Amino acid sequence: MEKCLKLFCLILVLILMSSCAERKSPKEPHADTHEESRPSLAQVKQNLVDKGYEIFDYIDPKTADTVLMQQYFIAFLKKGPTRSKSKEEADSLQALHLEHLSRMYDLGYADISGPFGDDGEIRGITIYNTPTLEMADSLANSDPMVKAGRLVIEVHPWWAAKGFPLR
């Protein structure tokens, strides 16, 4: 049952991501908007490889376009063994949890994060943009909710096309 739920969640995330438009950063009024200012695909690939990321090219069978695939890490935030806390403690931990996720996003380590809408075993997910599973696992386990035992982390490698809503 848990494996089916995980598979369903992963498929749902993939569907949602494929339906999202590419995220664009706001343009500066006097910024150079020429194509030459954007790094080439070869430069993007080399930069990722130099930083230790796993990548590969995927040829889209419909368009014959080359799509750069990057390995990310999806962290499932699951119910932990220590669920009984006072409302004040739980609210404080929730605030610290949200601060942690915001910091991960601001530092470029997390791209998508959010809770599930049911009261199941898996409480939410975070997709980490790190070169290694060990780094993603360490960042996920530094979450105050995890340290307090309210959540436990399960991290899996996950591939997505570079340049879509993930960075």
C-alpha positions in Angstrom: 0.0 0.0 0.0 2.8 2.4 1.0 4.6 1.7 -2.3 1.5 2.4 -4.3 1.0 5.7 -2.4 4.7 6.7 -3.1 4.3 5.8 -6.8 1.0 7.7 -7.0 2.6 10.8 -5.4 5.6 10.6 -7.7 3.4 10.4 -10.8 1.3 13.3 -9.5 4.4 15.4 -9.0 5.6 14.5 -12.5 2.3 15.4 -14.1 2.1 18.7 -12.2 5.7 19.6 -13.2 5.1 18.8 -16.9 2.0 21.0 -16.9 3.8 24.0 -15.4 5.2 26.8 -17.6 8.9 27.5 -17.4 9.8 29.8 -14.5 11.2 33.1 -15.8 13.2 35.6 -13.7 12.1 39.2 -13.9 14.1 41.2 -16.4 16.1 44.3 -15.3 15.1 47.4 -17.2 18.6 47.9 -18.6 19.7 44.3 -18.6 21.3 42.8 -21.7 18.6 40.6 -23.2 20.6 39.2 -26.1 20.8 35.4 -26.4 24.6 35.6 -26.1 24.3 36.5 -22.4 22.7 33.1 -21.7 25.1 30.2 -21.2 25.1 27.5 -23.9 23.8 24.1 -23.2 27.5 22.8 -23.2 28.4 25.4 -20.6 25.4 24.5 -18.4 26.3 20.8 -18.7 29.9 21.4 -17.8 29.0 23.6 -14.8 26.7 20.9 -13.5 29.4 18.2 -14.0 32.0 20.4 -12.4 29.8 20.7 -9.3 29.3 16.9 -9.1 25.7 16.6 -10.5 24.6 13.6 -12.4 23.2 14.5 -15.8 22.3 12.9 -19.2 20.7 13.9 -22.5 17.3 12.7 -23.5 16.1 13.0 -27.1 12.4 13.9 -27.2 10.9 11.5 -29.7 8.2 13.9 -30.8 10.4 17.0 -31.4 13.9 15.5 -31.7 15.0 18.1 -29.2 17.7 17.3 -26.8 16.5 17.7 -23.2 19.1 17.9 -20.4 18.1 15.6 -17.5 19.5 16.2 -14.0 19.4 14.1 -11.0 17.6 15.6 -8.0 16.6 14.0 -4.7 13.0 13.8 -3.5 12.6 13.6 0.3 9.5 12.1 1.6 8.6 13.6 5.0 6.9 10.8 7.0 5.3 10.6 10.4 7.9 10.3 13.1 7.8 8.3 16.3 7.4 11.5 18.5 4.0 12.9 17.6 2.7 13.9 21.0 3.6 17.5 21.7 1.6 20.4 23.2 -0.1 22.8 20.8 2.5 25.4 21.7 5.4 23.0 21.0 3.9 21.8 17.8 3.2 25.4 16.6 6.8 26.4 17.4 8.2 23.3 15.6 6.0 24.1 12.6 7.3 27.7 12.4 10.9 26.4 12.6 10.1 23.7 10.0 8.8 26.4 7.6 11.9 28.6 8.3 14.1 25.7 7.5 12.4 25.0 4.2 12.5 28.7 3.3 16.2 28.8 4.0 16.8 25.7 1.8 14.9 27.3 -1.0 16.7 30.7 -0.6 20.1 28.9 -0.6 19.1 27.0 -3.8 19.1 23.6 -2.2 15.3 22.9 -2.4 13.0 23.7 -5.3 9.6 22.3 -4.4 8.2 21.6 -1.0 4.8 21.0 0.4 2.5 18.9 2.5 0.1 16.3 1.3 -3.6 17.0 1.6 -4.5 13.9 3.6 -3.5 12.5 7.0 -1.4 9.7 5.7 1.9 8.3 6.7 3.7 10.5 4.2 3.2 14.1 5.4 4.9 15.9 2.5 7.8 16.2 0.1 10.8 18.4 -0.7 12.8 18.1 -3.9 16.5 18.9 -3.2 18.8 20.3 -5.9 22.1 18.9 -4.6 24.9 16.9 -6.2 24.7 13.9 -3.9 22.1 11.9 -1.9 24.3 12.3 1.2 24.0 16.1 1.0 20.2 16.0 0.4 19.8 13.6 3.3 21.9 15.7 5.6 19.9 18.9 4.7 16.6 17.1 5.1 17.6 15.6 8.5 18.6 19.1 9.7 14.9 20.1 9.7 13.8 20.9 13.3 10.7 18.7 12.8 13.0 15.7 12.0 15.4 16.5 14.9 12.4 16.6 17.3 11.2 13.2 16.0 7.9 14.4 14.6 9.0 13.6 11.0 11.4 11.0 9.5 13.0 11.4 6.1 13.2 8.9 3.2 15.3 10.3 0.3 15.3 8.9 -3.3 17.2 9.9 -6.5 14.8 11.5 -9.0 15.4 12.8 -12.5 13.8 15.9 -14.1 14.4 18.0 -17.2 16.7 21.0 -16.5 15.1 24.4 -17.2 11.6 23.5 -16.1 10.3 24.7 -12.7 13.2 23.0 -10.9 16.6 24.9 -11.0 
